[in-house]
Amino acid sequence: MSTTAVDDVFTDQDLADELSGDAALQALLPQGWANAQKARQINLDAVLRDLRKLTPPLQEQDLADVTELRDACVYRTLWKLHQAAVVEQGDRFHLLAKDFAKSFDREMRNLAPTVVGGARGHSPTINLERR
């Protein structure tokens, strides 16, 4: 569990802005959820866990500005909410889930957060795509 407040990184409004509004976000949420707080916290923790797996690892306390993780967290949360919606509501969310998964992957590959001391974290490397 991260020590960073999830509302400092991204909010439900950020998710709604990426979709077509609050109604679209509410349609994605599992039954009984009033907001995406739980999903946002789970996915912030997952993004921070992915940063710890890099070489060299980036720890949460190494990040100078956690808001640089906003896009990665938004895309991962929307990806996972769409996956859950596929299970709960059917296949109409499947292609959107794939699109947000690609956006998350692209964001994580290009993410170079500022670390304490002003240096940039992992700089992007050349991605080799297999055919």
Biotite code that builds the C-alpha atoms (Angstrom):
import biotite.structure as struc

atoms = struc.array([
    struc.Atom([0.000, 0.000, 0.000], chain_id="A", res_id=1, res_name="MET", atom_name="CA", element="C"),
    struc.Atom([1.432, 3.319, -1.023], chain_id="A", res_id=2, res_name="SER", atom_name="CA", element="C"),
    struc.Atom([1.943, 6.180, 1.378], chain_id="A", res_id=3, res_name="THR", atom_name="CA", element="C"),
    struc.Atom([0.960, 8.706, -1.297], chain_id="A", res_id=4, res_name="THR", atom_name="CA", element="C"),
    struc.Atom([-2.628, 9.892, -1.174], chain_id="A", res_id=5, res_name="ALA", atom_name="CA", element="C"),
    struc.Atom([-4.291, 8.673, -4.352], chain_id="A", res_id=6, res_name="VAL", atom_name="CA", element="C"),
    struc.Atom([-6.179, 11.982, -4.698], chain_id="A", res_id=7, res_name="ASP", atom_name="CA", element="C"),
    struc.Atom([-2.805, 13.751, -5.010], chain_id="A", res_id=8, res_name="ASP", atom_name="CA", element="C"),
    struc.Atom([-1.996, 11.698, -8.116], chain_id="A", res_id=9, res_name="VAL", atom_name="CA", element="C"),
    struc.Atom([-5.357, 11.458, -9.902], chain_id="A", res_id=10, res_name="PHE", atom_name="CA", element="C"),
    struc.Atom([-9.057, 11.781, -9.187], chain_id="A", res_id=11, res_name="THR", atom_name="CA", element="C"),
    struc.Atom([-12.350, 10.389, -10.422], chain_id="A", res_id=12, res_name="ASP", atom_name="CA", element="C"),
    struc.Atom([-12.665, 13.531, -12.521], chain_id="A", res_id=13, res_name="GLN", atom_name="CA", element="C"),
    struc.Atom([-9.447, 12.622, -14.365], chain_id="A", res_id=14, res_name="ASP", atom_name="CA", element="C"),
    struc.Atom([-11.008, 9.255, -15.217], chain_id="A", res_id=15, res_name="LEU", atom_name="CA", element="C"),
    struc.Atom([-14.269, 10.896, -16.319], chain_id="A", res_id=16, res_name="ALA", atom_name="CA", element="C"),
    struc.Atom([-12.340, 13.378, -18.485], chain_id="A", res_id=17, res_name="ASP", atom_name="CA", element="C"),
    struc.Atom([-10.617, 10.499, -20.298], chain_id="A", res_id=18, res_name="GLU", atom_name="CA", element="C"),
    struc.Atom([-14.015, 8.921, -20.910], chain_id="A", res_id=19, res_name="LEU", atom_name="CA", element="C"),
    struc.Atom([-17.019, 10.857, -22.155], chain_id="A", res_id=20, res_name="SER", atom_name="CA", element="C"),
    struc.Atom([-18.040, 12.128, -18.701], chain_id="A", res_id=21, res_name="GLY", atom_name="CA", element="C"),
    struc.Atom([-19.275, 11.098, -15.281], chain_id="A", res_id=22, res_name="ASP", atom_name="CA", element="C"),
    struc.Atom([-22.102, 8.946, -16.646], chain_id="A", res_id=23, res_name="ALA", atom_name="CA", element="C"),
    struc.Atom([-19.626, 6.786, -18.592], chain_id="A", res_id=24, res_name="ALA", atom_name="CA", element="C"),
    struc.Atom([-17.498, 6.343, -15.474], chain_id="A", res_id=25, res_name="LEU", atom_name="CA", element="C"),
    struc.Atom([-20.511, 5.388, -13.371], chain_id="A", res_id=26, res_name="GLN", atom_name="CA", element="C"),
    struc.Atom([-21.486, 2.800, -15.996], chain_id="A", res_id=27, res_name="ALA", atom_name="CA", element="C"),
    struc.Atom([-18.048, 1.179, -15.643], chain_id="A", res_id=28, res_name="LEU", atom_name="CA", element="C"),
    struc.Atom([-18.029, 0.924, -11.858], chain_id="A", res_id=29, res_name="LEU", atom_name="CA", element="C"),
    struc.Atom([-18.994, -2.392, -10.275], chain_id="A", res_id=30, res_name="PRO", atom_name="CA", element="C"),
    struc.Atom([-22.358, -2.524, -8.567], chain_id="A", res_id=31, res_name="GLN", atom_name="CA", element="C"),
    struc.Atom([-22.321, -0.944, -5.135], chain_id="A", res_id=32, res_name="GLY", atom_name="CA", element="C"),
    struc.Atom([-19.415, 1.401, -5.832], chain_id="A", res_id=33, res_name="TRP", atom_name="CA", element="C"),
    struc.Atom([-20.220, 5.092, -5.498], chain_id="A", res_id=34, res_name="ALA", atom_name="CA", element="C"),
    struc.Atom([-16.836, 6.169, -6.874], chain_id="A", res_id=35, res_name="ASN", atom_name="CA", element="C"),
    struc.Atom([-13.594, 4.714, -8.216], chain_id="A", res_id=36, res_name="ALA", atom_name="CA", element="C"),
    struc.Atom([-11.554, 5.299, -5.025], chain_id="A", res_id=37, res_name="GLN", atom_name="CA", element="C"),
    struc.Atom([-10.775, 1.591, -4.506], chain_id="A", res_id=38, res_name="LYS", atom_name="CA", element="C"),
    struc.Atom([-9.833, 1.063, -8.138], chain_id="A", res_id=39, res_name="ALA", atom_name="CA", element="C"),
    struc.Atom([-7.658, 4.174, -8.166], chain_id="A", res_id=40, res_name="ARG", atom_name="CA", element="C"),
    struc.Atom([-5.782, 3.034, -5.027], chain_id="A", res_id=41, res_name="GLN", atom_name="CA", element="C"),
    struc.Atom([-5.255, -0.495, -6.353], chain_id="A", res_id=42, res_name="ILE", atom_name="CA", element="C"),
    struc.Atom([-3.896, 0.791, -9.651], chain_id="A", res_id=43, res_name="ASN", atom_name="CA", element="C"),
    struc.Atom([-1.656, 3.439, -8.089], chain_id="A", res_id=44, res_name="LEU", atom_name="CA", element="C"),
    struc.Atom([-0.128, 0.656, -6.002], chain_id="A", res_id=45, res_name="ASP", atom_name="CA", element="C"),
    struc.Atom([0.303, -1.456, -9.153], chain_id="A", res_id=46, res_name="ALA", atom_name="CA", element="C"),
    struc.Atom([2.074, 1.356, -11.052], chain_id="A", res_id=47, res_name="VAL", atom_name="CA", element="C"),
    struc.Atom([4.398, 1.940, -8.091], chain_id="A", res_id=48, res_name="LEU", atom_name="CA", element="C"),
    struc.Atom([5.058, -1.816, -7.954], chain_id="A", res_id=49, res_name="ARG", atom_name="CA", element="C"),
    struc.Atom([5.942, -1.750, -11.680], chain_id="A", res_id=50, res_name="ASP", atom_name="CA", element="C"),
    struc.Atom([8.426, 1.069, -11.021], chain_id="A", res_id=51, res_name="LEU", atom_name="CA", element="C"),
    struc.Atom([10.067, -1.007, -8.271], chain_id="A", res_id=52, res_name="ARG", atom_name="CA", element="C"),
    struc.Atom([10.616, -3.808, -10.813], chain_id="A", res_id=53, res_name="LYS", atom_name="CA", element="C"),
    struc.Atom([12.695, -1.601, -13.126], chain_id="A", res_id=54, res_name="LEU", atom_name="CA", element="C"),
    struc.Atom([16.482, -1.747, -13.160], chain_id="A", res_id=55, res_name="THR", atom_name="CA", element="C"),
    struc.Atom([17.528, 0.206, -11.166], chain_id="A", res_id=56, res_name="PRO", atom_name="CA", element="C"),
    struc.Atom([14.316, 0.209, -9.156], chain_id="A", res_id=57, res_name="PRO", atom_name="CA", element="C"),
    struc.Atom([12.429, 3.435, -8.487], chain_id="A", res_id=58, res_name="LEU", atom_name="CA", element="C"),
    struc.Atom([10.964, 3.565, -4.994], chain_id="A", res_id=59, res_name="GLN", atom_name="CA", element="C"),
    struc.Atom([8.004, 5.713, -4.067], chain_id="A", res_id=60, res_name="GLU", atom_name="CA", element="C"),
    struc.Atom([10.146, 7.923, -1.840], chain_id="A", res_id=61, res_name="GLN", atom_name="CA", element="C"),
    struc.Atom([12.532, 8.532, -4.782], chain_id="A", res_id=62, res_name="ASP", atom_name="CA", element="C"),
    struc.Atom([9.848, 10.341, -6.791], chain_id="A", res_id=63, res_name="LEU", atom_name="CA", element="C"),
    struc.Atom([9.995, 14.130, -6.606], chain_id="A", res_id=64, res_name="ALA", atom_name="CA", element="C"),
    struc.Atom([6.571, 14.671, -8.181], chain_id="A", res_id=65, res_name="ASP", atom_name="CA", element="C"),
    struc.Atom([4.070, 11.821, -8.005], chain_id="A", res_id=66, res_name="VAL", atom_name="CA", element="C"),
    struc.Atom([1.685, 13.647, -10.341], chain_id="A", res_id=67, res_name="THR", atom_name="CA", element="C"),
    struc.Atom([3.961, 12.565, -13.207], chain_id="A", res_id=68, res_name="GLU", atom_name="CA", element="C"),
    struc.Atom([2.408, 9.117, -12.716], chain_id="A", res_id=69, res_name="LEU", atom_name="CA", element="C"),
    struc.Atom([-1.072, 10.490, -13.454], chain_id="A", res_id=70, res_name="ARG", atom_name="CA", element="C"),
    struc.Atom([-1.455, 9.282, -17.044], chain_id="A", res_id=71, res_name="ASP", atom_name="CA", element="C"),
    struc.Atom([-0.104, 5.810, -16.315], chain_id="A", res_id=72, res_name="ALA", atom_name="CA", element="C"),
    struc.Atom([-2.460, 5.470, -13.341], chain_id="A", res_id=73, res_name="CYS", atom_name="CA", element="C"),
    struc.Atom([-5.461, 6.756, -15.314], chain_id="A", res_id=74, res_name="VAL", atom_name="CA", element="C"),
    struc.Atom([-4.866, 4.374, -18.224], chain_id="A", res_id=75, res_name="TYR", atom_name="CA", element="C"),
    struc.Atom([-4.274, 1.372, -15.968], chain_id="A", res_id=76, res_name="ARG", atom_name="CA", element="C"),
    struc.Atom([-7.394, 2.099, -13.911], chain_id="A", res_id=77, res_name="THR", atom_name="CA", element="C"),
    struc.Atom([-9.559, 2.481, -17.009], chain_id="A", res_id=78, res_name="LEU", atom_name="CA", element="C"),
    struc.Atom([-8.057, -0.685, -18.494], chain_id="A", res_id=79, res_name="TRP", atom_name="CA", element="C"),
    struc.Atom([-8.905, -2.691, -15.374], chain_id="A", res_id=80, res_name="LYS", atom_name="CA", element="C"),
    struc.Atom([-12.382, -1.146, -15.002], chain_id="A", res_id=81, res_name="LEU", atom_name="CA", element="C"),
    struc.Atom([-13.134, -2.022, -18.623], chain_id="A", res_id=82, res_name="HIS", atom_name="CA", element="C"),
    struc.Atom([-11.902, -5.587, -18.046], chain_id="A", res_id=83, res_name="GLN", atom_name="CA", element="C"),
    struc.Atom([-14.198, -5.896, -15.054], chain_id="A", res_id=84, res_name="ALA", atom_name="CA", element="C"),
    struc.Atom([-17.062, -4.465, -17.099], chain_id="A", res_id=85, res_name="ALA", atom_name="CA", element="C"),
    struc.Atom([-16.494, -7.137, -19.753], chain_id="A", res_id=86, res_name="VAL", atom_name="CA", element="C"),
    struc.Atom([-16.951, -9.827, -17.113], chain_id="A", res_id=87, res_name="VAL", atom_name="CA", element="C"),
    struc.Atom([-19.933, -8.133, -15.520], chain_id="A", res_id=88, res_name="GLU", atom_name="CA", element="C"),
    struc.Atom([-21.692, -6.502, -18.476], chain_id="A", res_id=89, res_name="GLN", atom_name="CA", element="C"),
    struc.Atom([-20.530, -8.314, -21.596], chain_id="A", res_id=90, res_name="GLY", atom_name="CA", element="C"),
    struc.Atom([-18.178, -7.943, -24.537], chain_id="A", res_id=91, res_name="ASP", atom_name="CA", element="C"),
    struc.Atom([-19.058, -4.410, -25.529], chain_id="A", res_id=92, res_name="ARG", atom_name="CA", element="C"),
    struc.Atom([-16.164, -3.125, -23.366], chain_id="A", res_id=93, res_name="PHE", atom_name="CA", element="C"),
    struc.Atom([-13.563, -5.567, -24.728], chain_id="A", res_id=94, res_name="HIS", atom_name="CA", element="C"),
    struc.Atom([-12.063, -3.352, -27.452], chain_id="A", res_id=95, res_name="LEU", atom_name="CA", element="C"),
    struc.Atom([-11.927, -0.343, -25.128], chain_id="A", res_id=96, res_name="LEU", atom_name="CA", element="C"),
    struc.Atom([-10.111, -2.464, -22.550], chain_id="A", res_id=97, res_name="ALA", atom_name="CA", element="C"),
    struc.Atom([-7.522, -3.412, -25.192], chain_id="A", res_id=98, res_name="LYS", atom_name="CA", element="C"),
    struc.Atom([-7.087, 0.241, -26.200], chain_id="A", res_id=99, res_name="ASP", atom_name="CA", element="C"),
    struc.Atom([-6.503, 1.360, -22.611], chain_id="A", res_id=100, res_name="PHE", atom_name="CA", element="C"),
    struc.Atom([-4.079, -1.543, -22.075], chain_id="A", res_id=101, res_name="ALA", atom_name="CA", element="C"),
    struc.Atom([-2.056, -0.307, -25.069], chain_id="A", res_id=102, res_name="LYS", atom_name="CA", element="C"),
    struc.Atom([-2.163, 3.269, -23.772], chain_id="A", res_id=103, res_name="SER", atom_name="CA", element="C"),
    struc.Atom([-0.960, 2.117, -20.350], chain_id="A", res_id=104, res_name="PHE", atom_name="CA", element="C"),
    struc.Atom([1.857, 0.077, -21.867], chain_id="A", res_id=105, res_name="ASP", atom_name="CA", element="C"),
    struc.Atom([2.956, 3.015, -24.038], chain_id="A", res_id=106, res_name="ARG", atom_name="CA", element="C"),
    struc.Atom([2.871, 5.373, -21.057], chain_id="A", res_id=107, res_name="GLU", atom_name="CA", element="C"),
    struc.Atom([4.933, 3.027, -18.869], chain_id="A", res_id=108, res_name="MET", atom_name="CA", element="C"),
    struc.Atom([7.538, 2.548, -21.634], chain_id="A", res_id=109, res_name="ARG", atom_name="CA", element="C"),
    struc.Atom([7.975, 6.308, -21.992], chain_id="A", res_id=110, res_name="ASN", atom_name="CA", element="C"),
    struc.Atom([7.673, 7.242, -18.322], chain_id="A", res_id=111, res_name="LEU", atom_name="CA", element="C"),
    struc.Atom([10.734, 9.049, -16.986], chain_id="A", res_id=112, res_name="ALA", atom_name="CA", element="C"),
    struc.Atom([9.669, 10.596, -13.671], chain_id="A", res_id=113, res_name="PRO", atom_name="CA", element="C"),
    struc.Atom([11.721, 13.221, -11.895], chain_id="A", res_id=114, res_name="THR", atom_name="CA", element="C"),
    struc.Atom([13.498, 11.761, -8.891], chain_id="A", res_id=115, res_name="VAL", atom_name="CA", element="C"),
    struc.Atom([14.609, 13.537, -5.740], chain_id="A", res_id=116, res_name="VAL", atom_name="CA", element="C"),
    struc.Atom([17.554, 15.730, -6.653], chain_id="A", res_id=117, res_name="GLY", atom_name="CA", element="C"),
    struc.Atom([16.096, 16.797, -9.981], chain_id="A", res_id=118, res_name="GLY", atom_name="CA", element="C"),
    struc.Atom([17.448, 13.985, -12.151], chain_id="A", res_id=119, res_name="ALA", atom_name="CA", element="C"),
    struc.Atom([15.173, 12.172, -14.559], chain_id="A", res_id=120, res_name="ARG", atom_name="CA", element="C"),
    struc.Atom([14.322, 8.549, -13.914], chain_id="A", res_id=121, res_name="GLY", atom_name="CA", element="C"),
    struc.Atom([14.529, 5.874, -16.559], chain_id="A", res_id=122, res_name="HIS", atom_name="CA", element="C"),
    struc.Atom([14.903, 7.418, -19.956], chain_id="A", res_id=123, res_name="SER", atom_name="CA", element="C"),
    struc.Atom([13.113, 5.716, -22.817], chain_id="A", res_id=124, res_name="PRO", atom_name="CA", element="C"),
    struc.Atom([15.066, 3.100, -24.692], chain_id="A", res_id=125, res_name="THR", atom_name="CA", element="C"),
    struc.Atom([14.608, 1.894, -28.229], chain_id="A", res_id=126, res_name="ILE", atom_name="CA", element="C"),
    struc.Atom([11.690, -0.508, -28.377], chain_id="A", res_id=127, res_name="ASN", atom_name="CA", element="C"),
    struc.Atom([12.131, -3.454, -30.669], chain_id="A", res_id=128, res_name="LEU", atom_name="CA", element="C"),
    struc.Atom([8.860, -4.822, -31.957], chain_id="A", res_id=129, res_name="GLU", atom_name="CA", element="C"),
    struc.Atom([8.686, -8.400, -33.168], chain_id="A", res_id=130, res_name="ARG", atom_name="CA", element="C"),
    struc.Atom([6.775, -9.123, -36.326], chain_id="A", res_id=131, res_name="ARG", atom_name="CA", element="C"),
])
